[in-house]
Amino acid sequence: MSLTIAQEKVDQWIKEHGVRYFNELTNMTLLTEEVGELARIMARKYGEQSFKAGEENTDLGDEMADVLFVLICLANQTGVDLQSAFDKNLAKKSKRDGERHKNNDKLI
């Protein structure tokens, strides 16, 4: 699915189930909260922290999807075309970093 279609699907979901978008500041706060939940799982699954009893069955993909959903809400609210922005950003990174990582001894 393209980011354009994802933005359309989120907008439709908001109109059908969400009544309206939360304001931008609320959604920014929610995005921070969702990133924190993702970070918690990452720290326990890949880092040095351990899961508490009952936390072992967390769904990493679901947490990433929560982050993406709120990010898409913010894009919709602020008029950002994520597909265009992502394509432009990837082109920028390719131009700027096309060879940089290949020459990084730390990555070899």
PyMOL commands that set and color helices and strands:
alter all, ss='L'
color gray80, all
select helices_A, chain A and resi 3-18+24-45+60-78+82-97+105-107
alter helices_A, ss='H'
color red, helices_A
deselect
rebuild
show_as cartoon
